[in-house]
């Protein structure tokens, strides 16, 4: 009995010490973070340099649902999934209109941990905010006015996208006429029940990605009870060939004029894939610190620590500030929540190795 208690006490102490050490590896927020909140569109070189003449319009659709079922938990559209795509479309010559099932001001989810200068610029963009506050009721949208449609994620989309007649009508028209249909994270809920003119489900035999069951259930264990369905299950049920990427990392599926992304970290690639599908080369831009870090984490998952270390070295030798240790730490915490101790070890090892760049800034 005494031996067992000693072992247990030793284990508890080890876990506590590991936790303290892990926390010490998390870099503080940079001094520039407070200034980032003041960013305006005019302060983004991506938007102001080498501007492109008008090429048309793209419709972004957001949810009008502000609560997850009867749970009392608030929801809405994910700000970062709109803001980043909005600026990709705008920088590439496309005006963006915003629509929602009910019109007017839709509920929004803002995750402070994920905000970048683009997202704060969007909040400070009077034109963009006016379009959100005056979002067009989806029934009043003229589909012929747009070259593409983009369905923004957010858990509210699970409730008011799947069975909306006007959403389904726009998707069917666009798919059958060759216009681009795109969606990210929970946005593909808009595709779930769409049938084409021949009566078949749009999703039948199509490559699709969305927020996965694993991602959903880890964050919301009771998701099966709260949502009408799990999105991955529903898409597969209606014929999709589901492409699942690594948890909380970028994954985009392209199937002709249908483009879908797995989660918020897929937003940039989804938006630029829309531009490519429309026949244009996306405008050059500097990748964000978040994108660079996600790329290194993808190496870690796909190839292992050695390859991730090389990718990190290559990135940080060019620019030591281009890597986000806080994001790596977040993924480590998520791995711990998933009881994936091997992944926790790999991520902690990578975070520890990155200190020579983070501390040397």
BALUM-379642 format. One record per residue (C-alpha): residue number from 1; residue in one letter; x, y, z. Coordinates in pm, 1 decimal. Layout:
# BALUM-379642
[atom NUM; "A"; [X; Y; Z]]
...
This chain:
# BALUM-379642
[atom 1; "X"; [0.0; 0.0; 0.0]]
[atom 2; "X"; [277.6; 241.8; 97.5]]
[atom 3; "X"; [465.6; 156.5; -223.5]]
[atom 4; "X"; [157.1; 228.7; -433.7]]
[atom 5; "X"; [106.6; 564.1; -263.6]]
[atom 6; "X"; [470.2; 655.5; -323.1]]
[atom 7; "X"; [438.2; 567.5; -691.8]]
[atom 8; "X"; [118.1; 770.9; -718.6]]
[atom 9; "X"; [275.4; 1066.9; -541.0]]
[atom 10; "X"; [579.0; 1046.2; -768.9]]
[atom 11; "X"; [353.0; 1040.9; -1073.9]]
[atom 12; "X"; [156.7; 1345.6; -953.9]]
[atom 13; "X"; [477.2; 1537.2; -883.8]]
[atom 14; "X"; [614.0; 1444.3; -1227.6]]
[atom 15; "X"; [297.6; 1563.0; -1399.7]]
[atom 16; "X"; [300.5; 1891.4; -1207.0]]
[atom 17; "X"; [667.7; 1950.7; -1286.8]]
[atom 18; "X"; [606.1; 1871.0; -1653.5]]
[atom 19; "X"; [315.0; 2114.5; -1655.2]]
[atom 20; "X"; [524.8; 2391.0; -1502.5]]
[atom 21; "X"; [802.7; 2328.7; -1754.5]]
[atom 22; "X"; [554.3; 2316.2; -2044.5]]
[atom 23; "X"; [401.5; 2648.3; -1940.9]]
[atom 24; "X"; [749.3; 2801.8; -1924.7]]
[atom 25; "X"; [793.9; 2714.0; -2292.6]]
[atom 26; "X"; [489.2; 2914.2; -2402.2]]
[atom 27; "X"; [608.9; 3249.9; -2535.3]]
[atom 28; "X"; [434.7; 3564.9; -2412.3]]
[atom 29; "X"; [222.7; 3767.4; -2648.6]]
[atom 30; "X"; [446.0; 3996.4; -2856.3]]
[atom 31; "X"; [447.9; 4367.3; -2778.0]]
[atom 32; "X"; [295.5; 4430.0; -3119.3]]
[atom 33; "X"; [-21.2; 4240.8; -3023.4]]
[atom 34; "X"; [-194.5; 4541.1; -2866.7]]
[atom 35; "X"; [-114.8; 4752.2; -3173.4]]
[atom 36; "X"; [-252.0; 4477.9; -3397.8]]
[atom 37; "X"; [-602.7; 4554.8; -3273.6]]
[atom 38; "X"; [-577.6; 4895.2; -3438.0]]
[atom 39; "X"; [-496.5; 4756.0; -3783.1]]
[atom 40; "X"; [-703.6; 4899.2; -4067.3]]
[atom 41; "X"; [-736.5; 4773.0; -4425.4]]
[atom 42; "X"; [-510.4; 5056.1; -4539.5]]
[atom 43; "X"; [-238.0; 4908.5; -4322.1]]
[atom 44; "X"; [-235.4; 4576.3; -4508.2]]
[atom 45; "X"; [10.4; 4581.1; -4802.3]]
[atom 46; "X"; [-166.8; 4276.6; -4945.1]]
[atom 47; "X"; [-469.0; 4498.3; -5010.8]]
[atom 48; "X"; [-301.4; 4826.2; -5096.6]]
[atom 49; "X"; [-17.6; 4722.5; -5328.7]]
[atom 50; "X"; [-59.0; 4618.7; -5691.5]]
[atom 51; "X"; [-435.9; 4649.7; -5680.1]]
[atom 52; "X"; [-635.5; 4448.5; -5932.7]]
[atom 53; "X"; [-920.9; 4588.8; -6139.4]]
[atom 54; "X"; [-1270.9; 4461.6; -6076.9]]
[atom 55; "X"; [-1334.0; 4105.2; -6191.8]]
[atom 56; "X"; [-1684.6; 4064.4; -6055.7]]
[atom 57; "X"; [-1851.5; 3968.8; -5728.6]]
[atom 58; "X"; [-1850.4; 3675.5; -5485.8]]
[atom 59; "X"; [-2128.9; 3599.4; -5240.2]]
[atom 60; "X"; [-2037.4; 3502.1; -4882.0]]
[atom 61; "X"; [-2315.0; 3335.7; -4681.4]]
[atom 62; "X"; [-2315.8; 3329.8; -4300.0]]
[atom 63; "X"; [-2549.7; 3174.2; -4045.0]]
[atom 64; "X"; [-2831.3; 3358.5; -3870.7]]
[atom 65; "X"; [-2842.7; 3108.5; -3582.0]]
[atom 66; "X"; [-2705.2; 3236.6; -3252.6]]
[atom 67; "X"; [-2761.3; 2936.6; -3026.7]]
[atom 68; "X"; [-2666.2; 2568.3; -3044.5]]
[atom 69; "X"; [-3006.1; 2400.6; -3035.6]]
[atom 70; "X"; [-3170.9; 2425.1; -2694.3]]
[atom 71; "X"; [-2839.2; 2412.4; -2509.8]]
[atom 72; "X"; [-2821.3; 2782.3; -2434.7]]
[atom 73; "X"; [-2467.6; 2787.6; -2576.1]]
[atom 74; "X"; [-2407.7; 3082.6; -2805.5]]
[atom 75; "X"; [-2276.5; 3046.8; -3157.9]]
[atom 76; "X"; [-2274.8; 3228.5; -3491.4]]
[atom 77; "X"; [-2046.4; 3255.6; -3790.8]]
[atom 78; "X"; [-1670.6; 3232.6; -3733.1]]
[atom 79; "X"; [-1518.6; 3574.5; -3790.0]]
[atom 80; "X"; [-1180.9; 3444.2; -3913.3]]
[atom 81; "X"; [-1349.2; 3221.7; -4171.2]]
[atom 82; "X"; [-1513.3; 3527.3; -4325.5]]
[atom 83; "X"; [-1247.4; 3795.8; -4274.9]]
[atom 84; "X"; [-959.1; 3608.4; -4438.3]]
[atom 85; "X"; [-1159.8; 3486.2; -4736.1]]
[atom 86; "X"; [-1315.2; 3832.0; -4774.0]]
[atom 87; "X"; [-972.5; 3990.8; -4813.7]]
[atom 88; "X"; [-842.8; 3720.3; -5047.8]]
[atom 89; "X"; [-1142.7; 3779.5; -5273.9]]
[atom 90; "X"; [-1106.9; 4156.7; -5248.9]]
[atom 91; "X"; [-730.5; 4155.9; -5311.9]]
[atom 92; "X"; [-790.9; 3948.3; -5623.7]]
[atom 93; "X"; [-1040.0; 4189.2; -5772.9]]
[atom 94; "X"; [-1373.8; 4057.7; -5644.7]]
[atom 95; "X"; [-1624.8; 4261.0; -5448.8]]
[atom 96; "X"; [-1786.1; 4059.3; -5168.8]]
[atom 97; "X"; [-2149.1; 4075.1; -5063.1]]
[atom 98; "X"; [-2267.1; 3907.8; -4742.0]]
[atom 99; "X"; [-2596.7; 3719.9; -4714.6]]
[atom 100; "X"; [-2761.9; 3519.2; -4438.8]]
[atom 101; "X"; [-3081.0; 3312.1; -4405.8]]
[atom 102; "X"; [-3265.9; 3589.1; -4217.7]]
[atom 103; "X"; [-3076.4; 3898.0; -4331.1]]
[atom 104; "X"; [-2971.7; 4179.2; -4102.1]]
[atom 105; "X"; [-2698.8; 4151.1; -3838.7]]
[atom 106; "X"; [-2591.5; 3788.6; -3791.7]]
[atom 107; "X"; [-2438.7; 3651.8; -3468.9]]
[atom 108; "X"; [-2060.1; 3622.8; -3474.9]]
[atom 109; "X"; [-1800.2; 3418.7; -3287.0]]
[atom 110; "X"; [-1468.7; 3592.7; -3221.4]]
[atom 111; "X"; [-1188.3; 3378.1; -3082.1]]
[atom 112; "X"; [-923.0; 3614.0; -2947.9]]
[atom 113; "X"; [-654.9; 3343.6; -2956.6]]
[atom 114; "X"; [-688.2; 3309.8; -3335.1]]
[atom 115; "X"; [-701.6; 3676.8; -3432.2]]
[atom 116; "X"; [-444.6; 3818.1; -3674.7]]
[atom 117; "X"; [-396.0; 4162.9; -3826.2]]
[atom 118; "X"; [-634.4; 4064.3; -4108.1]]
[atom 119; "X"; [-911.9; 3982.4; -3863.3]]
[atom 120; "X"; [-869.6; 4304.9; -3666.0]]
[atom 121; "X"; [-855.0; 4502.4; -3989.3]]
[atom 122; "X"; [-1185.6; 4341.4; -4082.8]]
[atom 123; "X"; [-1340.4; 4454.4; -3753.9]]
[atom 124; "X"; [-1213.7; 4806.0; -3827.2]]
[atom 125; "X"; [-1329.0; 4799.5; -4190.0]]
[atom 126; "X"; [-1638.2; 5022.3; -4203.6]]
[atom 127; "X"; [-1742.0; 4892.9; -4545.1]]
[atom 128; "X"; [-1713.9; 4527.1; -4446.6]]
[atom 129; "X"; [-1894.1; 4582.6; -4117.3]]
[atom 130; "X"; [-2176.7; 4762.4; -4295.4]]
[atom 131; "X"; [-2220.7; 4460.9; -4522.6]]
[atom 132; "X"; [-2240.2; 4230.5; -4221.9]]
[atom 133; "X"; [-2484.9; 4447.1; -4029.4]]
[atom 134; "X"; [-2697.9; 4475.0; -4342.3]]
[atom 135; "X"; [-2653.6; 4118.4; -4466.6]]
[atom 136; "X"; [-2885.9; 4036.2; -4754.8]]
[atom 137; "X"; [-3169.7; 3793.9; -4678.9]]
[atom 138; "X"; [-3080.2; 3484.8; -4881.0]]
[atom 139; "X"; [-3422.8; 3485.4; -5046.7]]
[atom 140; "X"; [-3344.1; 3828.0; -5195.1]]
[atom 141; "X"; [-3011.2; 3729.8; -5350.3]]
[atom 142; "X"; [-2979.5; 3748.8; -5728.2]]
[atom 143; "X"; [-2760.7; 3443.7; -5807.8]]
[atom 144; "X"; [-2673.8; 3578.0; -6153.5]]
[atom 145; "X"; [-2483.0; 3868.8; -5995.1]]
[atom 146; "X"; [-2202.0; 3649.3; -5860.8]]
[atom 147; "X"; [-1919.7; 3435.4; -5999.3]]
[atom 148; "X"; [-1897.1; 3217.0; -5688.6]]
[atom 149; "X"; [-2054.7; 3148.7; -5351.4]]
[atom 150; "X"; [-1865.7; 3087.5; -5027.5]]
[atom 151; "X"; [-2035.6; 2935.2; -4722.1]]
[atom 152; "X"; [-1872.6; 3052.4; -4401.1]]
[atom 153; "X"; [-1843.9; 2813.0; -4108.6]]
[atom 154; "X"; [-1968.2; 2847.9; -3755.8]]
[atom 155; "X"; [-2176.6; 2595.4; -3565.1]]
[atom 156; "X"; [-2496.8; 2787.4; -3634.1]]
[atom 157; "X"; [-2468.9; 2675.7; -3997.0]]
[atom 158; "X"; [-2561.6; 2324.6; -3884.9]]
[atom 159; "X"; [-2912.3; 2449.6; -3808.6]]
[atom 160; "X"; [-3007.9; 2696.9; -4081.9]]
[atom 161; "X"; [-2802.7; 2590.3; -4387.1]]
[atom 162; "X"; [-2897.3; 2224.4; -4460.5]]
[atom 163; "X"; [-3266.8; 2263.8; -4540.9]]
[atom 164; "X"; [-3283.6; 2621.9; -4664.6]]
[atom 165; "X"; [-3459.4; 2621.7; -5003.3]]
[atom 166; "X"; [-3284.7; 2934.8; -5130.0]]
[atom 167; "X"; [-2939.4; 2809.4; -5033.4]]
[atom 168; "X"; [-3008.5; 2479.6; -5207.0]]
[atom 169; "X"; [-3137.6; 2660.2; -5515.1]]
[atom 170; "X"; [-2823.0; 2874.2; -5546.6]]
[atom 171; "X"; [-2595.0; 2572.6; -5502.8]]
[atom 172; "X"; [-2782.0; 2366.5; -5761.1]]
[atom 173; "X"; [-2778.1; 2650.8; -6013.8]]
[atom 174; "X"; [-2407.5; 2715.5; -5963.6]]
[atom 175; "X"; [-2301.8; 2352.2; -5977.7]]
[atom 176; "X"; [-2496.0; 2287.7; -6295.8]]
[atom 177; "X"; [-2377.9; 2608.5; -6465.6]]
[atom 178; "X"; [-2010.5; 2568.2; -6372.3]]
[atom 179; "X"; [-1991.3; 2851.6; -6121.2]]
[atom 180; "X"; [-1781.4; 2796.4; -5809.8]]
[atom 181; "X"; [-1932.5; 2662.4; -5486.0]]
[atom 182; "X"; [-1707.8; 2673.4; -5179.8]]
[atom 183; "X"; [-1738.4; 2621.3; -4806.0]]
[atom 184; "X"; [-1520.3; 2581.0; -4498.0]]
[atom 185; "X"; [-1545.7; 2406.9; -4159.4]]
[atom 186; "X"; [-1921.9; 2381.7; -4080.5]]
[atom 187; "X"; [-2005.5; 2571.9; -4400.0]]
[atom 188; "X"; [-2038.8; 2245.8; -4599.2]]
[atom 189; "X"; [-2362.3; 2188.5; -4403.5]]
[atom 190; "X"; [-2510.1; 2391.9; -4691.0]]
[atom 191; "X"; [-2426.7; 2101.5; -4924.0]]
[atom 192; "X"; [-2570.4; 1825.7; -4708.8]]
[atom 193; "X"; [-2915.1; 1781.5; -4863.1]]
[atom 194; "X"; [-2874.0; 1944.0; -5205.5]]
[atom 195; "X"; [-3003.2; 1745.0; -5502.9]]
[atom 196; "X"; [-2919.1; 1822.7; -5863.3]]
[atom 197; "X"; [-3168.8; 1836.5; -6149.2]]
[atom 198; "X"; [-3129.6; 1461.8; -6207.3]]
[atom 199; "X"; [-3245.7; 1389.5; -5853.5]]
[atom 200; "X"; [-2906.9; 1273.5; -5726.8]]
[atom 201; "X"; [-2741.6; 1420.6; -5421.2]]
[atom 202; "X"; [-2484.9; 1683.1; -5514.5]]
[atom 203; "X"; [-2237.8; 1505.8; -5286.1]]
[atom 204; "X"; [-2260.1; 1172.1; -5464.0]]
[atom 205; "X"; [-1904.0; 1053.4; -5540.8]]
[atom 206; "X"; [-1758.8; 1399.9; -5479.3]]
[atom 207; "X"; [-1440.4; 1472.1; -5282.8]]
[atom 208; "X"; [-1535.4; 1678.2; -4977.4]]
[atom 209; "X"; [-1383.8; 1799.6; -4650.0]]
[atom 210; "X"; [-1545.2; 1957.7; -4344.1]]
[atom 211; "X"; [-1506.9; 1979.4; -3966.6]]
[atom 212; "X"; [-1453.0; 1616.0; -3871.8]]
[atom 213; "X"; [-1627.2; 1399.8; -3615.6]]
[atom 214; "X"; [-1306.3; 1376.0; -3412.4]]
[atom 215; "X"; [-1265.7; 1753.1; -3407.7]]
[atom 216; "X"; [-1630.6; 1807.3; -3316.3]]
[atom 217; "X"; [-1655.0; 1545.7; -3040.8]]
[atom 218; "X"; [-1328.8; 1642.4; -2874.3]]
[atom 219; "X"; [-1453.1; 1997.7; -2819.0]]
[atom 220; "X"; [-1821.8; 1911.4; -2768.5]]
[atom 221; "X"; [-1859.1; 1552.1; -2638.3]]
[atom 222; "X"; [-2239.5; 1584.0; -2646.3]]
[atom 223; "X"; [-2242.8; 1703.6; -3009.8]]
[atom 224; "X"; [-2459.1; 1410.2; -3125.3]]
[atom 225; "X"; [-2735.6; 1530.6; -2897.4]]
[atom 226; "X"; [-2696.5; 1902.6; -2966.5]]
[atom 227; "X"; [-2671.4; 1905.3; -3345.4]]
[atom 228; "X"; [-2917.9; 1768.7; -3602.0]]
[atom 229; "X"; [-2632.5; 1539.6; -3715.8]]
[atom 230; "X"; [-2255.8; 1514.1; -3719.0]]
[atom 231; "X"; [-2150.9; 1686.7; -4038.8]]
[atom 232; "X"; [-1895.1; 1429.7; -4151.3]]
[atom 233; "X"; [-2150.4; 1149.9; -4106.2]]
[atom 234; "X"; [-2417.9; 1339.1; -4299.4]]
[atom 235; "X"; [-2193.1; 1417.1; -4594.6]]
[atom 236; "X"; [-2083.7; 1053.7; -4617.9]]
[atom 237; "X"; [-2445.5; 934.7; -4580.9]]
[atom 238; "X"; [-2539.4; 1141.9; -4886.6]]
[atom 239; "X"; [-2260.9; 1002.4; -5101.2]]
[atom 240; "X"; [-1950.6; 1211.9; -5037.5]]
[atom 241; "X"; [-1599.0; 1072.5; -5066.4]]
[atom 242; "X"; [-1476.0; 1223.0; -4744.5]]
[atom 243; "X"; [-1120.1; 1355.3; -4718.1]]
[atom 244; "X"; [-1009.4; 1376.0; -4356.2]]
[atom 245; "X"; [-691.6; 1565.0; -4272.7]]
[atom 246; "X"; [-496.1; 1580.2; -3949.3]]
[atom 247; "X"; [-686.0; 1718.3; -3650.2]]
[atom 248; "X"; [-707.9; 2098.1; -3650.2]]
[atom 249; "X"; [-468.2; 2132.2; -3943.5]]
[atom 250; "X"; [-531.5; 2247.0; -4298.5]]
[atom 251; "X"; [-710.9; 2018.2; -4544.4]]
[atom 252; "X"; [-880.0; 2130.6; -4867.6]]
[atom 253; "X"; [-1067.8; 1919.1; -5120.2]]
[atom 254; "X"; [-1120.7; 2029.4; -5479.5]]
[atom 255; "X"; [-1366.6; 1845.4; -5701.5]]
[atom 256; "X"; [-1423.4; 2048.0; -6017.0]]
[atom 257; "X"; [-1607.6; 2364.4; -5920.7]]
[atom 258; "X"; [-1671.8; 2239.4; -5564.6]]
[atom 259; "X"; [-1412.0; 2348.1; -5306.6]]
[atom 260; "X"; [-1433.3; 2260.4; -4936.9]]
[atom 261; "X"; [-1205.7; 2300.0; -4634.3]]
[atom 262; "X"; [-1185.5; 2109.0; -4307.2]]
[atom 263; "X"; [-1157.6; 2382.0; -4045.5]]
[atom 264; "X"; [-1067.1; 2748.3; -3985.5]]
[atom 265; "X"; [-703.7; 2680.2; -4075.9]]
[atom 266; "X"; [-819.0; 2587.0; -4426.3]]
[atom 267; "X"; [-972.1; 2927.9; -4497.8]]
[atom 268; "X"; [-677.4; 3083.7; -4682.1]]
[atom 269; "X"; [-633.1; 2787.8; -4917.0]]
[atom 270; "X"; [-1006.5; 2753.4; -4983.1]]
[atom 271; "X"; [-1031.3; 3120.3; -5079.7]]
[atom 272; "X"; [-725.6; 3109.7; -5305.3]]
[atom 273; "X"; [-853.2; 2786.9; -5462.9]]
[atom 274; "X"; [-1172.8; 2974.9; -5552.3]]
[atom 275; "X"; [-961.8; 3236.8; -5732.2]]
[atom 276; "X"; [-777.1; 2961.2; -5919.3]]
[atom 277; "X"; [-1101.1; 2787.6; -6016.5]]
[atom 278; "X"; [-1226.0; 3119.2; -6153.8]]
[atom 279; "X"; [-927.3; 3116.5; -6387.2]]
[atom 280; "X"; [-685.2; 3353.1; -6212.8]]
[atom 281; "X"; [-350.7; 3320.7; -6038.8]]
[atom 282; "X"; [-394.4; 3430.5; -5677.0]]
[atom 283; "X"; [-216.0; 3750.5; -5587.3]]
[atom 284; "X"; [113.7; 3699.4; -5405.5]]
[atom 285; "X"; [105.1; 3754.0; -5031.4]]
[atom 286; "X"; [323.7; 3692.3; -4728.8]]
[atom 287; "X"; [203.3; 3385.3; -4540.3]]
[atom 288; "X"; [85.0; 3453.8; -4186.9]]
[atom 289; "X"; [269.2; 3328.1; -3880.1]]
[atom 290; "X"; [-24.7; 3092.4; -3820.4]]
[atom 291; "X"; [0.2; 2941.9; -4169.6]]
[atom 292; "X"; [374.7; 2888.6; -4133.2]]
[atom 293; "X"; [326.5; 2713.4; -3800.3]]
[atom 294; "X"; [46.3; 2494.5; -3933.8]]
[atom 295; "X"; [277.6; 2393.3; -4220.0]]
[atom 296; "X"; [545.5; 2282.3; -3971.4]]
[atom 297; "X"; [285.8; 2091.9; -3768.1]]
[atom 298; "X"; [169.7; 1915.0; -4083.9]]
[atom 299; "X"; [530.1; 1802.1; -4137.2]]
[atom 300; "X"; [535.3; 1673.9; -3781.4]]
[atom 301; "X"; [219.5; 1469.5; -3835.9]]
[atom 302; "X"; [304.2; 1339.5; -4182.7]]
[atom 303; "X"; [680.5; 1292.7; -4168.3]]
[atom 304; "X"; [784.4; 1304.2; -3803.9]]
[atom 305; "X"; [1000.1; 1518.8; -3577.6]]
[atom 306; "X"; [1313.9; 1525.1; -3793.1]]
[atom 307; "X"; [1133.2; 1668.8; -4095.5]]
[atom 308; "X"; [941.9; 1916.8; -3880.5]]
[atom 309; "X"; [1268.6; 2033.2; -3726.8]]
[atom 310; "X"; [1417.8; 2093.7; -4072.6]]
[atom 311; "X"; [1105.2; 2286.2; -4177.1]]
[atom 312; "X"; [1124.8; 2495.0; -3860.3]]
[atom 313; "X"; [1494.4; 2572.0; -3915.7]]
[atom 314; "X"; [1434.1; 2669.9; -4277.6]]
[atom 315; "X"; [1150.4; 2900.0; -4178.1]]
[atom 316; "X"; [1311.5; 3067.4; -3877.6]]
[atom 317; "X"; [1654.2; 3120.1; -4030.7]]
[atom 318; "X"; [1482.4; 3342.4; -4283.8]]
[atom 319; "X"; [1255.9; 3509.8; -4028.3]]
[atom 320; "X"; [1263.2; 3412.3; -3657.8]]
[atom 321; "X"; [929.8; 3586.8; -3600.8]]
[atom 322; "X"; [748.3; 3375.3; -3862.6]]
[atom 323; "X"; [671.7; 3091.7; -3618.1]]
[atom 324; "X"; [404.2; 3088.5; -3346.2]]
[atom 325; "X"; [506.8; 2885.6; -3040.4]]
[atom 326; "X"; [173.9; 2960.9; -2872.9]]
[atom 327; "X"; [-7.9; 2775.9; -3150.4]]
[atom 328; "X"; [216.7; 2472.3; -3101.1]]
[atom 329; "X"; [141.2; 2484.4; -2729.0]]
[atom 330; "X"; [-231.3; 2498.4; -2804.4]]
[atom 331; "X"; [-202.0; 2186.1; -3017.7]]
[atom 332; "X"; [-13.9; 2020.9; -2732.0]]
[atom 333; "X"; [-299.3; 2097.5; -2493.9]]
[atom 334; "X"; [-551.7; 1961.6; -2745.5]]
[atom 335; "X"; [-344.0; 1643.3; -2779.6]]
[atom 336; "X"; [-348.2; 1608.1; -2400.6]]
[atom 337; "X"; [-727.6; 1647.5; -2402.1]]
[atom 338; "X"; [-733.3; 1363.8; -2657.2]]
[atom 339; "X"; [-503.6; 1153.5; -2433.0]]
[atom 340; "X"; [-255.4; 1124.1; -2720.0]]
[atom 341; "X"; [60.8; 1121.3; -2510.7]]
[atom 342; "X"; [291.2; 1042.3; -2802.8]]
[atom 343; "X"; [166.6; 1351.3; -2981.7]]
[atom 344; "X"; [204.6; 1558.1; -2664.9]]
[atom 345; "X"; [567.3; 1446.0; -2646.2]]
[atom 346; "X"; [636.8; 1530.1; -3013.0]]
[atom 347; "X"; [477.4; 1872.6; -2985.2]]
[atom 348; "X"; [656.1; 1950.8; -2658.8]]
[atom 349; "X"; [985.0; 1845.9; -2813.8]]
[atom 350; "X"; [923.9; 2074.9; -3111.8]]
[atom 351; "X"; [818.7; 2362.7; -2885.4]]
[atom 352; "X"; [1131.1; 2314.3; -2675.1]]
[atom 353; "X"; [1352.2; 2313.1; -2985.3]]
[atom 354; "X"; [1188.2; 2631.8; -3115.4]]
[atom 355; "X"; [1295.2; 2822.5; -2803.3]]
[atom 356; "X"; [1630.5; 2912.0; -2957.8]]
[atom 357; "X"; [1442.1; 3117.3; -3216.7]]
[atom 358; "X"; [1162.9; 3244.2; -2991.1]]
[atom 359; "X"; [1391.5; 3355.3; -2707.7]]
[atom 360; "X"; [1641.9; 3502.9; -2950.8]]
[atom 361; "X"; [1396.9; 3746.8; -3109.6]]
